[in-house]
Amino acid sequence: MTSIDWTDALDRARANAPFLARALSRQEELADLLARGEAEEALAWAAARGECDDVDIGLRRHRLALATTLAIGDLAGAFSLDRVMRELSAFADHALDTAIRAAIRERTGEDRADGFIALALGKQGAGELNYSSDIDPILLYDPERLARRESDEPGVVAQRYAKRIVKCLSDLTGEGYVLRVDLRLRPQSEISPLAVPRAFALTHYQGGALAWERAAFIRARAAAGDRAAGQAFLTEIAPFVWRQALDFGAVVEIRALTQRIRDSSEGPASPGPGFDVKRGRGGIREIEFFAQTHQLIHGGRDRSLRVRGTRAALDALAAAGRIEAEEARVLGERYDRLRVIEHRLQMVNDHQTHVLPAGAALDRVARLDGLSDGAALIAELQALTGRTGAIYDALIGQAPAAPPAPPPLDERARWLRGLGFAKPAALAERIGRWRDGRYPSIRSPQALEAFDRLLPPLLEAVAASDDPVRAIARWEGIIEKVPSAVPLFRLLVAEPELLERLVDALTLSKTLADELARRPETVDVLIEDEEIAFDGFRERLIAAMRTGPERGDYESKLDCIRHVVNEARFRLGVALVTARAKPSQLAAALSDTAEAAIAVAHDAAAREFAAIHGRIEGSELLVVGLGRLGGGALSHASDLDLIYLFTGGFERQSDGERPLGATLYYNRLASRISSALSVPTAQGALYEIDTRLRPQGKQGPLSVSLDAFAKYQREAAWTWEHMALGRARALVGSNAARARVHRIIREVRCMDRDEAALRRDVLAMREEMARHKPPRGPLDVKLLRGGLVDVEFLVHYLQLREGHALADGEDAVLAEDFACAIPALAAKGLVEATLWSAYDLMTDTLVASRLLAPDAGRPPPAAALTLARACERATYADLVRDLDAARALVARQWSATFGLSLET
């Protein structure tokens, strides 16, 4: 631990820093406190200096005393770098707020700041203000709320306030200055007034802001004035700063900004006299850019990265696994040291400088820091910046050379022939049409440049794929549908390995390709290339849906549900085509995804509905899933079979401004939930909702009471409706209400039945289905005889036939999950033990083929091999052989149970 030496600090300050020497002589009482090592008393003395009727004088005296105290405490080792920066930032907040209130008080006679906002950016926003820094606030005002005289025009008086604030803080008087104020970070500073209307700023940030502005707002904070209004503004523009998609385009933009800074630097490239410790290679700004670039890339999806301080950001990035822990340590330690050296440079004459002086002046800076001479300081800086510069260069890479002009058509055709394309001349013409302006995504100069950089590696990757024609067609679909693709083009150039994964997605699955075409940012999933954590999958999706939208309106919540669901479905699809998980495991995760969407959509719709119609006390809506959803085994093509029920009597009424009776209330709410899950929004469509399994089908109300549901099932339901209850599961509702639903379902399934009538009904229904829904192709393992439907009819028949005997106890035979029900039936000798493996293989095939062979026909070679591997078979021929054997087994079981043969 560094020892604290106040005497040495005072001696070094007086010998090497003219500003500090003068400040100590002007404030003898403060100098005595510091000489005695009374640090906290010195800070209190500095604050007391600000207690003056004249705001301008008080702030200047406070600043001088604080600067002196912090400088000597820093040199003595009594104050850490973090403490110094926090004290300086807190003073800046105080001074800015005091100046705002003084300006308004002078005009209105009232001590208030309503409607006038000061946002702190840069180092003030991060709480990292340096010793002689300027501040970069953005001043905003709300014309409706701005404190002013009744006769004042808001825009005019807001500029009056802004000018008075700048004068109060920046004018150099006999007492010195308070803070240098730079307002050039405001929106469109070349044309906008000093104080910007809130609405104008909001429009700017939501539409036309630049990349550096996003980086600046990482550290933005409502620092002074109407802080609550300032925080509300920051919340509203958060989507501008933190984009949901992984924003690798930020690397390109930050690289260009860095290059402009380096090119404009007049000093040497490496430490020596004239070197800029802030802007030079490996300096303070590049470490800040390193952290901010990673925050821009990942912060939209990872809220743990939304921190303001540079050290805090580096630590958060390391904790999240976005950068190496060693990188975070190296950059953090060097950042701290560079900031200390920056402070030493500024302490000498209280100038806002970051440049190393030459000769004796450099020696004075070094000795002020406790080093022997300037050479020692330069040697240390060379070691510091060399390592940090190398880390930063690795992040941004080298700026690519300008792409060559597009080659002539015949030259491109020869090149394509060399790559192996079958019809190179036709493809060359087709590529020419891509960039002739017909597609909005390739019209701007930036888009053409990015596209021309991408084209060679893209076509090389496509040529090496198993199905180049399909890849070209699907890629064309992407550039046709996406309105802007510059970030995507740049990303694919920056990540060559990504091209291979992208071409696989384009080639193997139309579903994945269509999702990429509709939402190119979905490429994020291919970039991350992470394993899926299935444990807690549903809960994580619910949390993401509930915390995602920055705005709280109903539409944004629905958009967020769609964004999370579509990304999850795409992620699960990628896991399937890469054989990273068993299809049936992915089917369970797809069900988890749907359940999460239902739960959040229910909550959002219920709150929105209750705001108008109130609630019905002691009553609630339940959502019951059936079919593959109830069984927890959805595919990418599944719709959602739902039933809506409510507790309590139909005679009840809601308590809102527009009350409704229970039946109408819950039918309208159910309709709203179905719409929330199915109606397309800006984020696209979600699910097809099928409610035909409700009591009385299409003729019945959308939602019925639990009592009515129980009565219908006991007295009026058809056998097929009781079979459907075999995979019914209450998904939304209180524990007590859900338990009641499950008791009703169990009671119905365990009713005493006429076995002959049950058999007759089941066989008639299966024959009816076979006539009206024939299989679509050789991979339609659902509808082919001996397929999944036959297994499901068989299992549901046995469950209903045996249900009465199981009425008094829990038994896995009645489980809605066939992974439990089929082995339980086998244990009772009712089916062959191998029926589960046959059903499991066909389930895997169904789930995988919905992506890889959606028409149920034989897929192209690459997709066929992918399908086989997804189903844990070496070749497609092996898969077909095992599927035939599985269907034959089901046929034997059908014959054993019903005494009838199946033609498979």
Sequence and secondary structure as in RCSB ss.txt:
>XXXX:A:sequence
MTSIDWTDALDRARANAPFLARALSRQEELADLLARGEAEEALAWAAARGECDDVDIGLRRHRLALATTLAIGDL
AGAFSLDRVMRELSAFADHALDTAIRAAIRERTGEDRADGFIALALGKQGAGELNYSSDIDPILLYDPERLARRE
SDEPGVVAQRYAKRIVKCLSDLTGEGYVLRVDLRLRPQSEISPLAVPRAFALTHYQGGALAWERAAFIRARAAAG
DRAAGQAFLTEIAPFVWRQALDFGAVVEIRALTQRIRDSSEGPASPGPGFDVKRGRGGIREIEFFAQTHQLIHGG
RDRSLRVRGTRAALDALAAAGRIEAEEARVLGERYDRLRVIEHRLQMVNDHQTHVLPAGAALDRVARLDGLSDGA
ALIAELQALTGRTGAIYDALIGQAPAAPPAPPPLDERARWLRGLGFAKPAALAERIGRWRDGRYPSIRSPQALEA
FDRLLPPLLEAVAASDDPVRAIARWEGIIEKVPSAVPLFRLLVAEPELLERLVDALTLSKTLADELARRPETVDV
LIEDEEIAFDGFRERLIAAMRTGPERGDYESKLDCIRHVVNEARFRLGVALVTARAKPSQLAAALSDTAEAAIAV
AHDAAAREFAAIHGRIEGSELLVVGLGRLGGGALSHASDLDLIYLFTGGFERQSDGERPLGATLYYNRLASRISS
ALSVPTAQGALYEIDTRLRPQGKQGPLSVSLDAFAKYQREAAWTWEHMALGRARALVGSNAARARVHRIIREVRC
MDRDEAALRRDVLAMREEMARHKPPRGPLDVKLLRGGLVDVEFLVHYLQLREGHALADGEDAVLAEDFACAIPAL
AAKGLVEATLWSAYDLMTDTLVASRLLAPDAGRPPPAAALTLARACERATYADLVRDLDAARALVARQWSATFGL
SLET
>XXXX:A:secstr
     HHHHHHHHHHH HHHHHHHHH HHHHHHHHTT HHHHHHHHHHHT  SSHHHHHHHHHHHHHHHHHHHHH
HTSS HHHHHHHHHHHHHHHHHHHHHHHHHHHHSS   TTEEEEE HHHHHT   TT EE  EEEE TTT    T
T  HHHHHHHHHHHHHHHHH  BTTB S EE  TTSTTTTTS SEEEHHHHHHHHHHT  HHHHHHHTT EEEEE
SHHHHHHHHHHHHHHHS SS  THHHHHHHHHHHHHHHH  S SSSSTT BTTTSTTSHHHHHHHHHHHHHHHTT
T GGG   SHHHHHHHHHHTTSS HHHHHHHHHHHHHHHHHHHHHHHHHT    B   HHHHHHHHHHTT S HH
HHHHHHHHHHHHHHHHHHHHH            HHHHHHHHHHHT SSHHHHHHHHHHHTTT SGGG SHHHHHH
HHHHHHHHHHHHHTSS HHHHHHHHHHHHHH S  HHHHHHHHH HHHHHHHHHHHHH HHHHHHHHH GGGHHH
HHH      TTHHHHHHHHHHH  SS SHHHHHHHHHHHHHHHHHHHHHHHHTT S HHHHHHHHHHHHHHHHHH
HHHHHHHHHHHHH   TT  EEEEEEHHHHTT   TT  EEEEEEE S TT B  SSS  BHHHHHHHHHHHHHH
HHHS BTTB    EE TTSTTGGGS SEEEHHHHHHHHHHT  HHHHHHGGG EEEES HHHHHHHHHHHHHHHT
S   HHHHHHHHHHHHHHHHHHS   STT TTTSTTSHHHHHHHHHHHHHHHHGGGTTS  GGG SSHHHHHHHH
HHTTSS TTHHHHHHHHHHHHHHHHHH TTSS   HHHHHHHHHHTT SSHHHHHHHHHHHHHHHHHHHHHHHS 
    
